[in-house]
Amino acid sequence: MALLACPFCREMFEEGEAEACPVCQMPLAKLHKLPPSIDAMHDEAGVPTAPEMERMPLTYLGRGKGPLAALALAGLALFFMPWVRLTMPYIDAKSAFDLAHERIGWLWACCAAWVVLVPTVLSRRSIVQMRGARIAAAFLSAIPAVAIGVLLARPPRGGLIPVRYTWDWPMWATLGVSLVAVIVALRLGGSLDVIDVKRGSSKGQALH
């Protein structure tokens, strides 16, 4: 006797037993004509993919992914804002970009770190991938803070002409963004103890 199955939940029935699934209310179809189920397609042995390994949509920004990318973009914007206010020998404002371009070349590391951090975070599509990128993301996030620490420990000095300047708020904001980004990066992907199930009989529920 041929077997019938629900195209959605794959509940099976004998031919003549029912015409529609009593749960999903979908018309039954012959089992051998249905495509493989989602679980079957994930593993040849029919074992479903673990929730932490499921690929999420590109637009998913949860589990620290969105906040960390936003911090990286904020840090990149601050790189082009005034870090130093000169008062002698002339009055001027210098951004980190200006400092890197004119005199302190190693400050380009700050810009590079923010630029690389964005795709590093946004390209992670599963919880396992996000957790696996924690160390790399934390390292990139820490580079601006380390650079600022070196800049404060060894501030630029003038030659024969004395130079007077003050550090402007975008530099301190960059330091704060960098430190917060390190904390968020170390928690990227969240915990494996609680995962929202996106499919199957537990869809919409949290696994503990």
C-alpha positions as CSV (number, residue, x, y, z in Angstrom):
1,M,0.0,0.0,0.0
2,A,1.4,3.4,-1.0
3,L,2.2,5.9,1.7
4,L,1.0,9.5,1.8
5,A,2.7,12.3,3.6
6,C,2.1,15.9,4.5
7,P,4.3,18.2,2.4
8,F,4.9,20.4,5.4
9,C,5.3,18.3,8.6
10,R,5.9,15.0,6.7
11,E,3.5,13.1,8.9
12,M,2.8,9.8,7.1
13,F,-0.5,8.1,6.4
14,E,-1.7,5.0,4.6
15,E,-3.5,5.5,1.3
16,G,-7.2,6.1,2.0
17,E,-6.6,6.9,5.7
18,A,-6.9,10.7,5.1
19,E,-6.9,13.2,2.4
20,A,-5.5,16.2,4.3
21,C,-3.1,16.5,7.2
22,P,-5.2,16.8,10.4
23,V,-2.6,19.2,11.9
24,C,-1.4,21.4,8.9
25,Q,-4.6,21.0,6.9
26,M,-2.5,20.5,3.8
27,P,-3.5,18.0,1.1
28,L,-1.5,14.8,1.3
29,A,0.8,13.7,-1.4
30,K,2.5,10.5,-2.3
31,L,5.6,10.1,-0.2
32,H,8.0,9.1,-3.0
33,K,7.0,12.2,-5.0
34,L,7.9,14.7,-2.3
35,P,11.4,16.3,-2.3
36,P,13.7,15.5,0.6
37,S,12.8,17.2,3.9
38,I,15.0,20.1,5.3
39,D,16.5,17.7,7.8
40,A,17.3,15.1,5.2
41,M,19.1,17.7,3.0
42,H,21.4,18.8,5.8
43,D,22.9,15.4,6.5
44,E,23.2,12.2,4.5
45,A,22.4,10.2,7.5
46,G,19.3,12.2,8.1
47,V,20.6,13.9,11.3
48,P,19.4,17.5,11.5
49,T,22.0,20.3,11.5
50,A,22.7,21.6,15.0
51,P,21.0,24.9,15.7
52,E,24.3,26.7,16.3
53,M,25.5,25.7,12.9
54,E,22.5,26.8,10.9
55,R,23.1,29.7,8.4
56,M,21.2,32.8,9.2
57,P,20.0,35.5,6.8
58,L,22.5,38.2,5.7
59,T,20.3,40.7,7.4
60,Y,20.5,39.0,10.8
61,L,22.3,41.4,13.2
62,G,21.7,39.7,16.6
63,R,24.1,38.1,19.1
64,G,26.4,41.1,19.0
65,K,26.9,41.1,15.2
66,G,25.0,44.3,14.5
67,P,26.4,46.3,17.5
68,L,29.9,45.4,16.7
69,A,29.6,46.4,13.1
70,A,28.0,49.7,14.2
71,L,30.9,50.3,16.6
72,A,33.4,49.7,13.8
73,L,31.6,52.1,11.5
74,A,31.6,54.7,14.3
75,G,35.3,54.2,14.9
76,L,36.0,54.7,11.2
77,A,34.0,57.9,11.2
78,L,35.9,59.2,14.2
79,F,39.2,58.5,12.4
80,F,38.4,61.4,10.1
81,M,37.4,63.8,12.8
82,P,39.8,66.1,14.7
83,W,42.0,64.3,17.2
84,V,44.4,67.2,17.9
85,R,43.9,70.9,18.3
86,L,47.1,72.9,17.6
87,T,47.5,76.3,19.4
88,M,51.2,76.9,18.6
89,P,53.0,77.7,16.3
90,Y,49.7,78.1,14.5
91,I,46.0,77.2,15.1
92,D,44.8,74.1,13.4
93,A,42.9,70.9,13.9
94,K,44.3,67.5,12.8
95,S,42.3,64.3,12.3
96,A,43.8,60.9,12.7
97,F,43.8,60.7,8.9
98,D,45.9,63.9,8.8
99,L,48.3,62.6,11.4
100,A,48.7,59.3,9.6
101,H,49.1,61.0,6.2
102,E,51.6,63.7,7.3
103,R,53.7,62.3,10.1
104,I,52.5,59.3,12.2
105,G,52.2,56.5,9.6
106,W,51.4,53.7,12.0
107,L,48.1,55.4,12.8
108,W,46.8,53.8,9.6
109,A,46.5,50.6,11.6
110,C,43.4,52.2,13.3
111,C,41.7,52.8,10.0
112,A,42.7,49.4,8.7
113,A,41.4,47.7,11.8
114,W,37.9,49.3,11.6
115,V,37.7,48.6,7.8
116,V,38.6,44.9,8.2
117,L,36.4,44.4,11.3
118,V,33.1,45.2,9.4
119,P,33.3,42.4,6.9
120,T,34.9,40.1,9.5
121,V,31.8,40.4,11.6
122,L,29.1,40.7,8.9
123,S,30.3,37.7,6.9
124,R,29.6,35.3,9.8
125,R,26.3,33.6,9.1
126,S,26.0,31.1,12.0
127,I,26.5,31.1,15.8
128,V,29.5,28.8,15.5
129,Q,31.1,31.1,12.9
130,M,30.5,34.2,15.1
131,R,31.9,32.6,18.2
132,G,34.9,31.4,16.1
133,A,35.6,35.0,15.1
134,R,35.7,36.3,18.7
135,I,39.5,36.4,19.0
136,A,40.1,38.0,15.6
137,A,37.3,40.6,16.2
138,A,38.6,41.4,19.7
139,F,42.2,41.8,18.3
140,L,41.0,44.2,15.5
141,S,38.9,46.1,18.0
142,A,41.8,46.6,20.4
143,I,44.2,48.0,17.8
144,P,42.9,51.6,18.0
145,A,43.0,51.6,21.8
146,V,46.6,50.3,21.7
147,A,47.5,53.0,19.1
148,I,46.0,55.7,21.2
149,G,47.9,54.4,24.3
150,V,51.2,54.6,22.3
151,L,50.3,58.1,21.1
152,L,49.6,59.3,24.7
153,A,52.8,57.6,26.0
154,R,55.0,59.0,23.3
155,P,53.2,62.2,22.1
156,P,54.6,64.0,19.0
157,R,57.0,66.8,19.7
158,G,58.2,69.8,17.7
159,G,61.8,70.3,16.7
160,L,63.3,73.8,17.0
161,I,59.9,75.3,17.0
162,P,57.8,74.6,20.1
163,V,54.5,72.9,19.5
164,R,51.4,73.2,21.8
165,Y,48.3,71.1,21.3
166,T,45.4,69.4,23.1
167,W,43.8,66.1,22.4
168,D,40.2,66.6,21.1
169,W,37.2,64.5,22.1
170,P,37.1,62.3,18.9
171,M,40.3,60.7,20.1
172,W,38.9,59.9,23.5
173,A,35.7,58.7,21.9
174,T,37.7,56.4,19.7
175,L,39.4,55.0,22.8
176,G,36.0,54.4,24.4
177,V,34.5,52.8,21.2
178,S,37.6,50.5,20.9
179,L,37.3,49.3,24.5
180,V,33.5,48.7,24.2
181,A,34.1,46.9,20.9
182,V,36.6,44.5,22.5
183,I,34.0,43.6,25.2
184,V,31.3,43.1,22.5
185,A,33.7,41.1,20.3
186,L,34.5,38.7,23.2
187,R,30.8,38.0,23.5
188,L,30.1,37.7,19.7
189,G,27.7,34.9,18.9
190,G,26.3,34.8,22.4
191,S,25.9,31.7,24.5
192,L,25.1,28.2,23.3
193,D,22.9,27.6,26.3
194,V,19.9,29.4,24.8
195,I,19.3,29.2,21.0
196,D,16.1,30.1,19.2
197,V,15.0,27.2,17.0
198,K,14.1,28.4,13.5
199,R,12.5,25.3,12.2
200,G,11.0,21.9,13.2
201,S,8.5,21.2,16.0
202,S,10.3,23.6,18.3
203,K,10.2,26.5,15.9
204,G,10.1,29.8,17.8
205,Q,11.1,28.3,21.1
206,A,14.4,28.6,22.9
207,L,16.5,25.5,23.5
208,H,18.2,25.4,26.9
